[in-house]
Every structure is written in structure tokens, then in C-alpha cells.
Amino acid sequence: MAVLRFQALQSATGRKPVFVDELDRKSKIFGSNVFNDKAMRLFLTDEAYKAVQSAVQHGTKIDRKIAEHIAMGMKEWALSKNVTHYTHWFQPLTGTTAEKHDAFFETSMDGSDPVEKFGGTQLVQQEPDASSFPNGGIRNTFEARGYTAWDPTSPAFIFGTTLCIPTVFVSYTGEALDNKTPLLRALTAIDAAATDVAKYFDKNVKKITPTLGWEQEYFLVDAALASSRPDLMATGRTLLGHTSAKGQQLDDHYFGSIPTRVLQYMRDLENQCMLLGIPVKTRHNEVAPNQFELAPIFEETNLAVDHNSLLMDVMQKVAERHDFKVLFHEKPFKGVNGSGKHNNWSLATDTGVNLLSPGKTPMSNLQFLTFFINTIKAVHDNEELVRASIASASNDHRLGANEAPPAIISVFIGQQLTKVLEELEGVSKGKLSPEEKTDLKLNVVGKIPDLLLDNTDRNRTSPFAFTGNKFEFRAVGSTANCAVSMTTLNTIVAKQLKDFKAEVDALIEKKDMKKDDAIFNVLREYIKGTKAILFEGDGYSEAWEKEAKKRGLSNHKTTPEALKAKVSKKAIALFEEMAVMNHIEVESRYEIELEEYTKKIQIEGRVLGDIASNHVIPTAIKYQNTLIDNVRGLKEIFGKDFELIAKEQIKMIKEISEHIEGIISKVEAMVETRKKANLLTDAEKQAAAYCNEVKPFFEEIRYHSDKLELLVDDEMWTLTKYRELLFTK
């Protein structure tokens, strides 16, 4: 009997919801554990407070002497909340967060006079051992030095009894070893480029802030049930398991009543988010059984990225209190929807305007169209790089799997805006007559707000869709650090806006055009040149694959194939021109992501071979022996007529033997193929070998195992089944 499985089921079905008290009104507790503006005003001197504000708003450096005062105030605030340790909290190229805790507590040389100490040096910079973090060849293993440096634009926060200080992480030679540093550079680049363009419409604009609102999808599985599945614990997904008879086909989970245990988990999670200043607002059931989503109010992109990274850690810790396991993997279960992390992106001015939101006047709508069309062109010109920014071993399972955007990058804008672009395409080349300009502004540009009132159609198959006042990058995977895709998106839009301004200024200066004429002329050419990226139809259809190929769009279905765009001459030139990453940083990330892909497939292969050989086959043989004993007994009773009476049992014995042979032969072949792949020293070739030669064995082994699951006595089967994982609340 499968003891562990049934013990897990007994534990799971006997769970009682963990009751959660509301701490207070959300508006009162929000940010209580954040060293935010309110806390800084209380604990910092005026000089120190102004220095932090200047760093946040204008990027000015903070003097070391002032840093001492800031550290002192931050320490006193933390101690007032019973904090005992501090850490530099950073985001290395592992895709997760990292921290090393140090106590405030110190003693003198002779061990006397204990004191809580935290100075400017500890705040501003630390030197963690960088030897075990991915570096992609930036530094040798024996050269372990790396630096974390305080990022004042993301406020410090208290998690448990530790003061966490968001930092960047760089090598001894200055290259970025994290996801935050390139993002901050990209945000600086788009601020400069977008501000220059925004001044065409409003001279008072001094700063542009990219905003991000992510939507985090996830599965919740009882902790005991998850622990009974070695594949879930080791890889985050089920490598084996026959689909449940009931899955999501009735659409009864989506937006349904939230299960009581889950609701208490969500309430607990929201309490923690409020304390940490993460503005979560929405919670609901997602499409698949035991799948859920939460989403915050949008924020400045750097802070939003930090909050999402922090949230994923908080979710796991809160889940432990409720005996849940959170699954972030993009495709933890076969046959039901996977999980994504939609990134809703826009641009906001310091004058309070959303540049991707239509206004009430022709001028504000011309501004909207300028940023709208430039974003489309940026995606069109860099669609392979955009695809590469969301590539991972886990997201490969989701992209194009009939519930997520396909691997082909396209932009959805809706029928109404498509018509607007078609009319703009007809703008006269050169200078517009007063009548043409008036007609254009009143009859096309001026009508955009009215058009958008009914522009609510959505296309869930689109990887990059305009949704009224923002672009929704839907292809980002649920495990991803938002910084990677946001670095790429903000960089390509910054480059495009920079080029746009150069073209417009050239027409104004060399062709003696009016500003509006020049803008319309450039936008018209962009519209003509970007039609290939616009698509309104079904992104899952074979017809779209064929059509996309005709249009010249890429269709990179695997990570090793998609990642090549990151190290193209075009991509390296782009990142270097915009001062986001140098060629060393770009190439190192390519190496790291290839190695990560290889290791993940390698781990999955090892786990699959282990489960198939040590769980599935022994169980199948045990049941087969039971059938053999049954047939022998029938032979003893019925003699020569036993074959007719035992016909079905004999058939099952043969079927089980065939599937056992199938598993053994495929596992052996997979192991041999893996050994050959392991001998390859080139990261690109090794990743390709694991993708194209090792990974195909997974489905073949799974096929035989899943067939055995249907044949073997349920009480003998050791692996917790899909119906139990997905429907135990």
C-alpha cells in the first residue's frame, strides 16, 4: 500500500482553516514596516531627509557624512520595532533574492559595553562573497569579491526581525551581477528619452516614470500532498501523472467562491503585504483548479519589481503557516492552465499625466499616439529580443499551450485603434495644409477618447496587448523576475523614442516643417513599417504561425533558440548605446541563462528517471504479480479453460509488461543521451543537446507511466494523483 500518499491525503483532508485576525484597516497599517516618507520625517534630521528625497527624485549621490545620519535614524526606527539584525537585500542572477543577516549587536575589544551599532558604511556598501553566485565568466571563482550598494529609491523594510536594505550587486570590476542594476539604468534611459519627446507637448515635464502593475498567478497545494510528490518538491512541476477526469472543462473554478482555507491564507498574506507596503488589491480564483491570482495597484517600476520579488518570498513563508505549498512554476500540471505574470506597463509624467492614456483634446491625443506608436515600433523592431526576455525552461511549457500567448511576439490594439492608425497612414507627406491639419485633429485624433469608450475587447492569445491606458506584456512567466523583461522593454522604447526625436528634429530643422507636421510625418512612416507586428486574431491557430512566417516574425519555441537574440550584434549595440549593459554583461547573462536551462532539464531528467525506476516500475511489477497469482489460481480451479476465464487478466499482464519495458528502455536511452550531453563544454551546444535530444524522452517516459497509473490498483499507486492534488481544498 502507498503509505505516504494516503497519510498525506488523511492529513490534507483533516486540515482546519487557520483563522486570521485583521490587524486594522488596511489604510492604517499600510507601510508600517517600511522606512517610508512618514518614518523618515520622524527619525531623520532635515538634512538627511532632504538628501534621501533628492537621491530618489533626482538621482543625486548621498554624501558619506549624511549617510551616517541616515543610518542612525534607520537603526533607531528599526530598534523601535524590535529588530535585531540587518541585511543588504539584493537580486542576484539566480532569479530569486539573497540576504546575509548581521546583528546590530556589537561589543568592545574586551567584550564589555555591548551596544547596537549600525553606521553609514554598513548602510551604503557591503562586500558579500560573490564566488557562488552566477556570473557568466565576469570573474573567476577565486576572485570572490562583489559589492552590494544601497538603492535609496527603494525604501528599506522590516521582514520578521530583520531590517532589509534593497541594494544593487556588482563585481569588483563594476559589472552588474544582479537584475536590479540594468533595470535602474534602463529606467534612467527611458526617463531621458521620454522626457525629451514629452516636451514637444508640455514644456513643464521634467521627469518620466515608467510604471508597472504585475498580476501574479500561482497554485496552492496542501503541503503534505506536495511533499508526497518528489517531482513537485525537486522541480516545481509534476513530471508524471495522468490528467484528472474532471479538470477545468466546466469553468467552475474561475472567479468562483474562494475556498475557506485559501481565503484565510489570502487574508494573512494581505496583512503581511500591507505591513511591507505592497499595495495588493485584487484576489480571485483562476481558471485551473487550485489556481489563484493576486494583483497590486501599479507602482514605479523599480519598486514594483522589488515588491514582486519580496512577495514571492512572503507567499511561501505565509503558506507554511497554513500548511500549503505555493507553486509558481509556469506549468506544474499537465492538462490544465499554467501560470503567468502579466506585466502592465505605462509611462507617467511628473505633471500627473499617463502618456498611454488618451486625453480630451487633440493635442493630448497626439501625445498619446506618439508614445503609443513608438512603443509598437520598438516591439516590432526588437520582437526577437522581447521573446528572449521571457525565455526560460519553465515558460517553454506554457507559451503557446492553448492558454497563454504563443512564442510569436505580436501586438494587439483592437479594431478601433487599428482604424485610427489606418486613417493616420493617409496623412500627406510633407507639410500639411491648415485644412488637413484641422480635419486630422478634429476627425481622427480628436475622436480617440470616444472611440476608446467601447474599446474593451481583449485578446488573451496576444503576448503584448494594449488595454486602454497601458500595454500588458502577457507572455512573462510566473516564476520570472520582472526586472528582466522590464529592462528589455524600457530599453527598446527608450532607444525608439531617442530615434523618433532625432527624426522629428531633422524634419523641423532641415525641411522647415512645423512641429505637428513633422510628428505626423514620422508617425505615418512608423505605421506603414510596423503592420507586421499587429495581429487581432487567434494566436493559437496554425494559420497564424503560417501568416507570422510570411510577415517575417520569429517563432522561437525553445529557450536555447530564443536566447540567441540576446547576444546578437544588434542587441549588444542597443544595450551599450543606451548605457544599460556593456557587452560583457550581456554575454555573461547569455551564458548564465543557458547554464540555468541545462541544469533545470538535467535535474528534471534525473528526477524523472528516479521516480520512474523506483516508484512506477516496482509498483507496476507488484500489481502484475498479483494478477499472475490470480491467473495461477484460476488455472488450478478451471484447468485448460482458464485462458478464456482469465483473458482480461492476461491482457493486463501483457500491457503492464509492455509499459514497463517502454519505461526501462527510454530511461536507459535518456541516461546515455544525458551522459553525451554532459561531455559538451560549449554552453550553447550543451543547452541545445538537452533541449533537442534529452528532453524528448520526458514525454515518452511519461506516456508509459501514465498508462500504468490507469492499470495499477489505486491502493498500490505511490504517487499522489492529479485529482488529489488539484481538488483537495
N, C-alpha and C positions, 0 to 999 in steps of 0.2 A: 504493500500500500504506500502511496505517496504521502508520507507523514508530514513533511514540511509544508507541502501545498495545502493540505487540509487543516493543519494547525494555523496557517496563515489565514485561511478562509474563516475559521472559527474566530480568530482574533478580530478580523475585519468586520464581520457581521455583528459582533458584540460591542462595537465601539459606541460610545455615547458622545454627543456633541460637547465640545469644550466651551462652556459658557464664557462669553467675553463682555466685560463691562465697558460702557462708553466712558472714556476718560473725561470728556467735557465736549462742549460744542466744538466742531472742527475749526471754526474761525478763531477760537480762543487758544487751542493747543498747537495750531499750525506753526511750524518752525521753532517750537520751544527748545529743541535740542540743536539748533543751528546758530552759529555765531553770525547772525544776520545784522541788518541795519539797527534794529532795536537794541540788540545785545551790545553792538559796538558803541552805540551812543552812551550806554550805561558804564561800560568797562574801559573805554579808550579815552585818552586825552583828545582834545580838539585837533591838535596837530597830527596825532596818529590816525584819527578818524578820517581827516581830510586826505591824508596820504593814501589810505586804502581806497577811498572813493575815487581819487584821481587815477589810481592804478586800474581800477575797474572800468571807469568811463573813458579814460584817455590813453591807457597803456603805459603810463609813466612808471619809472622804476622807483622802488621804495628804498630810501637811504637806510643803511645798516643800523644807524643810531635810532632811527624811528622804528625799525623792526624790533628793537629791544623793548620799546614801549608797547608795541602791538602784542608781542609775545607775552609780556607781563599781564596785559589786560585779558588776553585769551586764556592764559593759565588761571587767573583769578575767576573768570567766568566758569571754566571747566571744573575747578575745585568746588565752586558753589553748588555744583550739580553732582558732587561725589565721584568725580572722575579720578582714576588712579594712574592711567597710562596715556601716552600719546603715540601717534604713528603718522608717518607720511603715507598717504593712501594713493596708489597710482595704478595705472592700467598698462602692464607690460604686454608684449606681443603674444601672450598666451590666450587672449580673448577674455580673460577674467580680470579680477582686481588683485592687488598684492598689498601686504602690510607687514610691518615688523614693529611690535609694541615695545616701547621703553617706558619705564616708570618715571613719574615726576620725582619720586623719592631719591635723595642722594645723601651721602654722609661726608664728613670731613675726612682728612687723611688718617686720623687716629680712630675713626669710627664714631666719633661723638657728634653732637649738634646735627641731628638729621633734619632735613629741610626739603620742601617741594621746590624743585628748580626747573625752569624752562626759559631759555633765552632766545634772543634773535637768531643766533646761529642754528639752534635746533629747529626753529620755525622755518627759516629761509632755505636751508640746504642740509641734506644728509648724504651719506655715502654707503648705500646698501651694497652687499655683494652681488655683482651682476653676472657672475660666472654661470649660473644655472638658468638664466632667462634666455629665451630665443633671441639670437642676434643676427642670424643670416650672414655670418662672416665679417661683421663690422669690427669685432675684436676677438682676440684669441682667448681661449678658456683660461689660460694662466694670467691674463690681464683682466682681473675681475672687477676693476674699478668702474662704477657707474654712479651717477648723481641724481638725486631727486631734488627738485626745486619747487618751492611754493607757487601755486597758481592762485593769486588773490581774487581772480574773477569768479572762482567757485568757492563759496564760503565753507569754513570748517564746520564739522558737525560731530555730535556725540553718538556713538553706537555702543550700547551697553555701558561699560565704564571706561571707554577709550575715546580720547579726542582724536578725530580723524582729519588730517590736513590734506586736501587734494593737491597733488603735485604732478609735475612732468617728470619724465625719466629719460636721461640722456647718457651717452657714453662719455668716457674720458676725453675723447676727441671731438665731442659735441654733436654727434649724430643722434637722432631720436631713436630710443629703444622702446617707445610706447606708442599708444594710439592717440593720446591727447595732444602731443606736441605738433604733429602735422595738422590736426584739426584746428588748433589755435592759429596756426599760420594760414590755413585756408580761410578762416573767418576774417583774418586781417586783410587778406587779398580781396575778398568779396566786399568787405566794407569799403575799401578804397575805390574799387571799380564801380560798385553800385552807387556810391555817393556821387561820383563824377557824373554818372548818367542822370541820377535823380535831380541834379542841379539844373538840367535842361527845363525842368518843370517847376522846381521850387528852390530858389537860391538859398533858402534858410536851412536846408537839410545839411547837417554836418556829420551824421553817422547813420549807417545802415546795420541793422542787427538781423542776421538770419535766425528764424525761429523754427522750433521742432516740437511736434507733438507725436509721440510714438504710441502705438497700440500693441500691448504685449499679450500674445496668445500663449496658452500653456495647458497641460493636462495635470490633473490631480489624481493620484493613485494611492490607495491605502499603503502605508509604509511596510506592513507585513507582507502584503501581496507583492510589492515591488522587490522586497528582499528575497522572495522565493524565486525570482527570475534572475539568474546570473547575467543574462544578456542586458537586461534593463539596468542593472547596477553597474556593469562594466562599460557599456557603450551608450546608454541613454535611449536605446530603442530595442524592440523585440526582433531578433534575427530569425525566430521561428514562431509558429503559431497560426493555426487555421482561423480564418475570419469567423466571427460570431454570426449565427443565423440572423439575429437582429443587430443591425449596426446603426447607421444614421438615415436609412432609407425612408423612415416615416417623418423625418424632420421634426421630431417631437422634443428634441433637446434644445434646439436653437431658440434663445430668448425665453426658454421655459422657466418654471419656478425653480429657483436656486435651492439645491438640497441643503438641509439644515446644517449638517457638518461643514459643508463648503461655505455656507453663509457665515458661520461663526469664524471660520478661517479668514474669510474676506474682511470681516469686521476687525479682527485682530490685526491683520495686515494693514488695513487703512489707518488704524490708530498709530501704528509704527511709522507709516508714511507721513502722517500729519506731523508727528514729532520731528521727523527728519526734513520737513519742508518739501516733500514730494507731493505735488498737488493732484493726487489721483481723484478722479471724479466719476468715472463710469465703470460698472461691473456687470457682467452678464454671462449666461451660458453661450458657448459657441456651438458650431454645427455638430461636431463629433461627440459621442457620449463621453462624459467626464472631461470635456474640454471647456475652457473658460477664457475670458479676456478681461483685462483692465486697461484703462487709458486715463492719462492725466490732462490737465489744462496745458496748452502749449507754453513753452518757455524759450529763453535764449538758448541757442543750440548747444553750447559747451556745457551749460548747467543741465540741460535736458539729457545729454549723453551721460554725464556723471550720475544723474538721478536714475537712469535706466540701469546702469551697471550696479549701482547700490541696491536698487530694487530687487534685482535677481538674487542677490545675496540675502537680502532681508526675507524674500519669499521662501527660500529654503529653510532659514532659521525659524521662521514662524510656523512653517509646515511641520517641523519636528514636534512642536507643542501640540499639534492636532493629529499626530500620527499619520501624516500624509507625506508622500514623496512628490515633489514638483518635477514634471518632465518638460524641459524646454526644447528637446530635440524636435527638429522640423517634421519628422515623420516617425514617431515612436510606434505606431500601429499600422499595419497593412490593411487596406480596405476602407479606412475612414480618413477624413480630412487631416492634414498636417497643420502645423502652426507657423505663422509668420509674425513679423513685427513691422507693421505698416509705419512708414516714416512720413508724416505730414509736414511739409516744408514750405516756408514762405519767407518774405523779406519785409522788415518793418523799419520805418524811419524814426529818427529821434523827434520828429514832429507829430508822431502818432498815426502815421498812415501805413496801411498794409499795401505794399506795392503790387500784390497779386489780387487785390480786391477792386473791382470796378467802382467808379465814383459816380457822382451825379452830374458832372459837367464833361463836355468833350475833352477838355484839357486833361482832367484826371483819368479819363478813359484812354487817351493817347499814352499817358504814362503807364497805365495798366497793360496796354497792348505791347508797349516797348519791352517791359520785363517779361511778359507772357511769351512773346515770340522769341526773345533772346534765350529764354530757358529751353524752349523747344529746339532751337537751333543747337544749343550746347549739347543736348542729349543726342540729337541727330548726328552731329559731328564726332561724338565720342561714345556711340552706343556700345562698342565692344568694351571700352573701359568701364562703363556703367555696369555692364554684365559682370565684368571681373570683380567689381567691388562687392558683389553679393555672392561670390562663388565660395562654396565650402562642400566638404564631403556630405554633410548632413542636409544642406539645402538642395543638393542634387536630387535627393529623393522627392522633394516637394515641387520644384519648378516644373510646370507642365503636367502635373499629375492630376489633372481634372478637378482641382480645387484651388489652384494657385496660379499666378501668372506663368506664362511659358518662359523658356530660356531666351526667346526672341524679345529684344527690347523694342517696345513701341510706345507711343504716347496717345492717350485718349483725351479728347477735349469736348466731345459732344457735338450734336448736329448744329445747334445754334451758333456756337463759336466757329465751327467749320465754315458756315455760311458767311460769317463776318470776315474771316480770312480770305474767302473767295472774292468778296467784294473789294477788300483791300488790295488784292492781287491786281485788280484792274486800275489802280492808281496810275495816272500819267507819268511817264518817265520824264524827269527833269522838273522844272518849276511848275507849280500848279497855279491855275488862274484863280482869282478870288472866288468865282462861282464854283469851281471844282472843289476848292478847299472848304467852302461853306457847305456844299452838298455832302461832302465826305464826313465832315464833323457832325452835321445835324442828322443825316440819314443813315450813317453807318456807325461811326464811333459814338455818337451821342445816344444811340439806342441800346447800348450794351447792358446797362442796368435792367431795362425792361426785358431784354432777351434772357438774362440770367435768372429772372424770377422763376422761370419754368425750366431752368437748365439743371434738373435734378436727376437726370438719367445717369446711371452708374454702369461701369463695365468691370466686373470682378475678374475678368480674364486679362485686364490690362496691367502691365507691370509699373506703368508710370502714368497716372491719370490726373487730370485737372478736376478738382471737386468744388468749384465755386469761388474759393478765395485762397487756394493753396494747391500745391501739387502733392499727390500721395504716391510715394515710392513704395509700391505694394510688394515688390519682389524680395525685400530684405528678410532674411531668415530669423526665426525666433531666438536662436542662440547667439546671434551676431551682436558685436559691439557696434552701436550706431555710428561711432566715430569713423569707421572705415568707409561706409557709404556716404556719410555726410562730408567727409574730407574730399572725396571724389566729386560729389555733386556741387559743392560750393566752389571747388577749384575750377571746374569746367565752366560754370556760369560766370565766375569772375573773369576768366580768360575771354569768354564770349562778349561780356559787357565792355571789356577793355578794347577789344577789336571793333565793336559796334561804335564806340565813341570816336575811335580813330577814323572810321569810315564817314561818320556824320560830320565830324570837324573838317575832314578833307573836302566834302561837298560844299560846306559853308565857306571855307577859305578859298578853294580853287575854282569852284563853279559859281560862286557868289549866290548860293541858294539861301533862302530863309530857313531858319531852324526847323520849322514844321515840315517844309518841303523835303529837306534832307532826311529827316527821320522817316517820313513816309516812303521815300525812295529806297532807303536801305531796308526797311521792314518788308517792302514789296519783294525785293530780291530774296530775302530770307524765306518768305512764304513759298516762293517758287522752288527754292532749293531744299526745302525740308519736308516736302509732301510724302516722301518715302517712309518717314517715321510715324506719320499719323495713321491710326487704324481704329475703326469703330466697331469691328465685328468680333466674332468668336475666336479668341486667341488659342483655343484648344484644337481647332479644326485642322485637318490635313491640308485643306485648301489654303489656310493662312501660311503654313510652312512653305508651300509652293510659291505663294504670292510674295512672301517675305524674301525668298531666294531671288525672285525676279527683281525685286526692289534693291537688292544688294545688301540686305540686312544680314547680320551674322546669326547663327543658331548654334551656339556652343553649349552642348548639353551636359558636358562634364567639366569639373573643376580644372584638371590639368590643361584641358583645351582652352578654357575661358581665361585662365590666369596669364596666358602669354601676352595678352593685350597690355598688362601692367608694365612690361619691360620693353614695349615697342619704342622705337626712336621717337615717335610722336608723343607717347605718354611721358617719357623721361624729359623731353624738351618742355612739355606743358608744365610738369611739376617744378622743373628748375626755373622756368620763366616766371612763374607765379610765386617763387620762393617758398614753396610748400615742402618739397623734399628734394635733396640732391640725388644724383644717380646712384650713389652708394646706398642711401636709404631706400630708394625704390627697389633696387636689385636685391637688397637684403630681405625685404618683405616678400619678394617673389620666392626666394629660397625658403624662407620660413613657412610660407603657406603651402608650398609643395611638400616640404617635410611633414607638416602637420597632416596634410591629406594622406600621405603614405602611411604614417603611423596610425591614423584612425582606421584605415582599411585593414592594415596589418593586425591591429587589435581585434577588430571585428572578425577577421578570418580565424584568429586563434581561439576566440571565444566560441565561435560557431562550431569549429572542429571539436572543441572540448565538450560542448553540450550535446552535439550530435552523437559523439562516440561514447560519452559517459552517462548521458541521460536517456536519449531517444533509443539507441540500439539495445542497451541492456533491458529497458522496459519492453521493447518490442519482442525481444527473444523470450523474456519471461512469460509474456502473454501467449506467444507462439507455443511455448512448451505446455501451457495449459490446454491449448487447442489439441496439441499432439496427444496428451494424456486422454483427452476426451475421445479422440478418434480411436485410440487403442482400446478404450473401454467399450466403445460401440462395436469394434471388431470382435471383441471377446463375446459380446452378447449376441450379435447378429451374424457373425461368421462372414461367409462370402458376400452377403448382401450389404455389408457395412458401407461400401463405397457409395452406394446410392443414398443411404441414410445420412452419411457424413459428407455429402457432396459439398455443402456450403463451408463447412469447417476446413476441408481440404483446400478449397479455393482460397480461403482466407490465409491459410498457412503459406500457400504459394505466393500470394500477393505480398505478405509480410516479408518473405524471403527476398522477393524482387526489390522491395524498397530498402531493405537492409543492405543488399548488395549495391544498390544505387548510392546510398549514403557513403558506404565504406570506400567505394571506388572514387567517388567525387571528392571526398575528404583527402584521400591519398594524393589524388591529382592536384588538388588545391595546395597541399603542403609542398609538393615538389615544385609547383609553379612559383610559390612564395619563396622557396629557397633560391631559385634562379633570380628572382627579382631582388632579393636581398644582397646578391653579389654585385649588383649595379652600383656604381659610385656616383654617377651623374643623377642629381636630384630630379631633373626633368624626365629622364628616361625611366627612373625608378617609379615615379608617380604614374607615368603612363602605363607601365607594366602592371602595377597594382590595379589601375582603373580598367584596363582593357583585357588583362589576362587572369588576374586573381579574382576580382570582384564578380565576374560572370558565374563563378562556381556557387556563389551565395544562393542565388535563386534556384539553382539545380538541387542543391542540398536541401533547401527549404521545401521544395516541392515534395520530395520523398518523405521528409519528416512530417509535413502537414497531412499527407495521406495516411501515415501511420497513426497520427493523432485521432483520425476518424475511425480507425480499425481497432485500436487497442482499448481494452476495458478502462473506463473513465477512472475507476478507483486505483488503477495501477499507474496512470499517467502522472509523472512527477512535476511537469511544468504547469504552472498556473495558466489557465486558459483565457482567451480573449473575453469571453462572456463574463468571467470573474473579474478581470482587470478593469473592464470598461463599465460594468453595470453594478459593481459593489459600491454603494454610496457611503 
